[in-house]
């Protein structure tokens, strides 16, 4: 079995029998992602299923360590150095490059979800081909109550495509998390299982089945769906990103998070 970790074992990658498993391994922080973890994910997905893939993968499974969360989004400490809207645009471009590699991955990607699936964690799940989850799943992007930033339009498009415009709008404006039953009803997850162990076992079962399926059918299906997604050109959103991430409110949101107090929004 091939195995790779980040310098602090924040992300664990294992591969055997054509199946790769990416474990987000920061359970003490609800598996919040660092920039290094995002970069590792991008590299793995860009290589998977290509001629340069030493593991000859056919499927990648994403999962979170511990029982509290799949991933609670980007580690907010990563934002402490942001000083302008340009930092935010660079950040969103970095995130989009990662999500693009997941979406365009040459092989099937499966998100095995448990607990909190929020922010960047929800975006990673949305970029995967398949999503299954446990009864403890809670999905959302509560930035209107936390940091005061915004989603890039590419991410808005992903969520609207999966759960519809009305539900996406409701989740973002109210900062509410939807539970497992609603996530399944909305189409965010396609299978709902009892607990994390059952989810991980089912993900491995699905992955094994896919490795035994007709490869050209799998490839044609994934490619066709990607072409449908790409059919609509995205409008520019740099002004929105700069407005939010470059604001006093964003700095206040980050400070309030670490000081464990409600943010005092000013609209500036």
C-alpha positions as CSV (number, residue, x, y, z in Angstrom):
1,X,0.0,0.0,0.0
2,X,1.3,3.4,-1.0
3,X,1.1,6.0,1.8
4,X,1.9,9.7,2.0
5,X,1.4,12.3,4.7
6,X,1.9,16.0,5.1
7,X,4.8,17.2,7.3
8,X,2.5,17.1,10.4
9,X,0.4,14.2,9.2
10,X,-2.5,16.6,8.6
11,X,-3.5,14.7,5.5
12,X,-3.0,11.0,5.1
13,X,-3.0,9.4,1.6
14,X,-3.2,5.6,1.2
15,X,-3.6,3.6,-2.0
16,X,-4.2,-0.1,-2.7
17,X,-6.0,-2.2,-5.3
18,X,-6.8,0.9,-7.4
19,X,-8.4,2.8,-4.6
20,X,-6.9,5.9,-3.0
21,X,-8.1,7.1,0.4
22,X,-7.5,10.7,1.5
23,X,-8.0,11.3,5.2
24,X,-8.3,14.8,6.5
25,X,-6.5,14.3,9.8
26,X,-7.0,17.2,12.1
27,X,-9.8,15.9,14.3
28,X,-8.9,18.4,17.1
29,X,-9.8,21.2,14.7
30,X,-12.8,19.4,13.1
31,X,-10.4,18.6,10.2
32,X,-10.2,22.3,9.2
33,X,-7.9,22.5,6.1
34,X,-4.6,24.3,5.9
35,X,-3.2,25.6,2.7
36,X,-0.7,22.8,2.7
37,X,-3.6,20.2,2.8
38,X,-5.3,21.9,-0.1
39,X,-2.1,21.7,-2.1
40,X,-1.7,18.0,-1.3
41,X,-5.2,17.3,-2.5
42,X,-4.7,19.2,-5.7
43,X,-1.5,17.2,-6.5
44,X,-3.1,13.8,-5.7
45,X,-6.2,14.5,-7.9
46,X,-4.2,16.0,-10.8
47,X,-2.0,12.8,-10.9
48,X,-4.7,10.2,-10.2
49,X,-5.6,8.0,-13.2
50,X,-3.0,9.5,-15.5
51,X,0.1,7.9,-17.0
52,X,2.1,9.5,-14.2
53,X,0.0,7.8,-11.5
54,X,2.2,5.2,-9.8
55,X,-0.8,3.7,-7.9
56,X,-2.9,3.2,-11.0
57,X,-6.0,4.6,-9.2
58,X,-9.5,4.1,-10.4
59,X,-11.3,5.7,-7.4
60,X,-10.4,8.2,-4.6
61,X,-12.3,8.3,-1.3
62,X,-12.3,11.4,0.8
63,X,-13.0,11.1,4.5
64,X,-12.4,12.9,7.8
65,X,-10.6,11.6,10.9
66,X,-12.5,11.4,14.2
67,X,-16.2,11.3,14.6
68,X,-17.1,15.1,14.7
69,X,-16.5,16.3,11.2
70,X,-15.7,15.5,7.6
71,X,-14.2,19.0,7.4
72,X,-15.2,22.3,8.9
73,X,-13.7,24.4,6.1
74,X,-10.5,26.3,5.9
75,X,-8.6,26.8,9.1
76,X,-9.4,30.4,10.1
77,X,-5.9,31.0,11.3
78,X,-4.8,31.0,7.7
79,X,-6.7,34.3,7.2
80,X,-4.8,36.2,9.9
81,X,-2.2,37.5,7.4
82,X,-4.8,38.8,4.9
83,X,-4.5,42.6,4.5
84,X,-6.4,43.4,1.3
85,X,-8.9,42.1,-1.3
86,X,-6.0,40.9,-3.4
87,X,-5.1,38.4,-0.7
88,X,-8.7,37.1,-0.9
89,X,-8.7,36.9,-4.7
90,X,-5.4,34.8,-4.6
91,X,-7.0,32.6,-1.9
92,X,-10.2,32.0,-3.9
93,X,-8.1,31.2,-7.0
94,X,-6.1,28.7,-5.0
95,X,-9.3,27.1,-3.7
96,X,-10.8,27.0,-7.1
97,X,-7.7,25.3,-8.5
98,X,-8.1,22.6,-5.9
99,X,-11.8,22.1,-6.5
100,X,-11.2,22.1,-10.3
101,X,-8.7,19.2,-9.9
102,X,-11.2,17.3,-7.9
103,X,-14.0,17.9,-10.4
104,X,-11.8,17.2,-13.4
105,X,-10.1,14.2,-11.8
106,X,-9.6,11.4,-14.4
107,X,-11.3,8.9,-12.0
108,X,-14.3,8.7,-9.7
109,X,-14.2,10.7,-6.4
110,X,-16.3,9.7,-3.4
111,X,-16.9,11.9,-0.4
112,X,-17.6,9.7,2.7
113,X,-19.3,12.3,5.0
114,X,-19.8,12.4,8.7
115,X,-20.5,15.1,11.2
116,X,-19.9,18.7,10.1
117,X,-19.5,19.3,6.4
118,X,-19.1,23.1,6.2
119,X,-17.3,25.8,4.3
120,X,-14.4,24.4,2.3
121,X,-15.4,20.9,3.5
122,X,-18.8,21.3,1.8
123,X,-17.1,22.6,-1.3
124,X,-14.8,19.6,-1.5
125,X,-17.8,17.3,-1.1
126,X,-19.7,19.2,-3.8
127,X,-16.8,18.8,-6.2
128,X,-16.8,15.0,-5.8
129,X,-18.7,12.7,-8.1
130,X,-20.5,10.8,-5.3
131,X,-21.4,11.8,-1.8
132,X,-22.7,9.5,0.9
133,X,-23.2,10.3,4.6
134,X,-24.1,9.3,8.1
135,X,-27.1,10.4,10.2
136,X,-24.8,12.9,11.9
137,X,-24.1,14.9,8.8
138,X,-24.7,18.7,9.0
139,X,-24.1,20.7,5.8
140,X,-23.8,24.4,5.3
141,X,-21.7,27.5,4.8
142,X,-22.4,29.7,7.9
143,X,-20.2,32.6,6.8
144,X,-22.9,35.2,7.3
145,X,-22.6,34.5,11.1
146,X,-18.9,33.8,11.3
147,X,-16.4,35.6,9.0
148,X,-18.5,37.8,6.9
149,X,-16.8,36.7,3.6
150,X,-18.5,35.3,0.5
151,X,-18.5,32.3,-1.8
152,X,-16.9,32.6,-5.2
153,X,-19.4,32.3,-8.0
154,X,-17.9,29.0,-9.1
155,X,-18.8,27.6,-5.7
156,X,-22.3,29.1,-5.8
157,X,-22.7,27.3,-9.1
158,X,-21.8,24.0,-7.5
159,X,-24.2,24.3,-4.7
160,X,-27.0,25.6,-6.9
161,X,-26.5,22.7,-9.3
162,X,-26.7,20.2,-6.4
163,X,-29.4,21.5,-4.1
164,X,-31.1,24.3,-6.1
165,X,-31.1,28.0,-6.1
166,X,-33.8,28.4,-3.4
167,X,-32.2,26.1,-0.9
168,X,-28.7,27.5,-1.5
169,X,-30.0,31.0,-1.0
170,X,-31.7,30.0,2.2
171,X,-28.6,28.3,3.6
172,X,-26.3,31.2,2.9
173,X,-28.6,34.0,4.1
174,X,-29.7,32.2,7.3
175,X,-26.3,30.6,8.0
176,X,-28.3,27.4,8.9
177,X,-26.9,23.9,8.6
178,X,-29.1,21.3,7.0
179,X,-29.3,17.8,8.6
180,X,-28.7,14.5,7.0
181,X,-32.3,13.8,6.0
182,X,-32.6,17.2,4.3
183,X,-29.2,16.8,2.7
184,X,-30.4,13.5,1.1
185,X,-33.8,15.0,0.2
186,X,-31.9,17.9,-1.5
187,X,-29.7,15.6,-3.4
188,X,-26.4,16.7,-1.7
189,X,-25.9,13.1,-0.6
190,X,-27.3,10.1,-2.4
191,X,-27.1,7.4,0.3
192,X,-27.7,7.8,4.0
193,X,-26.3,5.3,6.5
194,X,-26.4,4.9,10.3
195,X,-22.9,5.9,11.3
196,X,-19.4,6.7,10.2
197,X,-18.2,3.1,10.2
198,X,-21.1,2.2,7.9
199,X,-20.3,5.2,5.6
200,X,-16.7,4.2,5.3
201,X,-17.5,0.6,4.6
202,X,-20.1,1.6,2.0
203,X,-17.6,4.0,0.3
204,X,-15.1,1.2,0.0
205,X,-17.8,-1.1,-1.4
206,X,-18.8,1.4,-4.0
207,X,-15.2,2.1,-4.9
208,X,-14.5,-1.6,-5.3
209,X,-17.6,-2.0,-7.5
210,X,-16.4,0.9,-9.7
211,X,-13.0,-0.5,-10.1
212,X,-14.6,-3.6,-11.6
213,X,-16.9,-1.7,-14.0
214,X,-16.4,-0.9,-17.6
215,X,-13.7,1.9,-17.6
216,X,-14.9,3.6,-20.8
217,X,-18.4,3.9,-19.5
218,X,-17.1,5.4,-16.3
219,X,-14.9,7.8,-18.2
220,X,-17.7,8.8,-20.6
221,X,-20.1,9.5,-17.8
222,X,-17.8,11.6,-15.8
223,X,-16.6,13.5,-18.9
224,X,-20.2,14.1,-20.1
225,X,-21.2,15.5,-16.8
226,X,-18.2,17.8,-16.7
227,X,-19.1,19.2,-20.1
228,X,-22.6,19.9,-19.0
229,X,-21.2,21.9,-16.0
230,X,-18.9,23.8,-18.2
231,X,-21.6,24.8,-20.7
232,X,-22.5,28.0,-18.7
233,X,-19.8,30.7,-18.6
234,X,-19.2,32.2,-15.1
235,X,-19.5,35.9,-14.6
236,X,-16.7,37.8,-12.9
237,X,-16.8,38.0,-9.1
238,X,-13.6,39.7,-8.1
239,X,-15.5,42.8,-7.0
240,X,-17.7,40.7,-4.6
241,X,-14.7,38.8,-3.2
242,X,-12.7,42.1,-2.7
243,X,-15.7,43.8,-1.1
244,X,-16.1,41.0,1.6
245,X,-12.6,39.7,2.2
246,X,-11.1,43.2,2.1
247,X,-13.6,44.7,4.5
248,X,-13.3,45.8,8.1
249,X,-16.1,43.3,8.8
250,X,-13.9,40.4,7.6
251,X,-11.1,41.4,10.0
252,X,-13.7,41.8,12.7
253,X,-15.1,38.3,11.9
254,X,-11.7,36.7,12.2
255,X,-10.9,38.5,15.5
256,X,-14.3,37.6,16.9
257,X,-13.8,33.9,16.1
258,X,-10.5,33.7,18.0
259,X,-11.8,35.8,20.9
260,X,-14.9,33.6,21.1
261,X,-17.4,36.5,20.9
262,X,-20.2,37.6,18.5
263,X,-18.9,39.8,15.7
264,X,-19.9,43.4,15.7
265,X,-20.7,44.0,12.0
266,X,-20.5,47.5,10.6
267,X,-21.2,46.9,6.9
268,X,-17.8,48.4,6.0
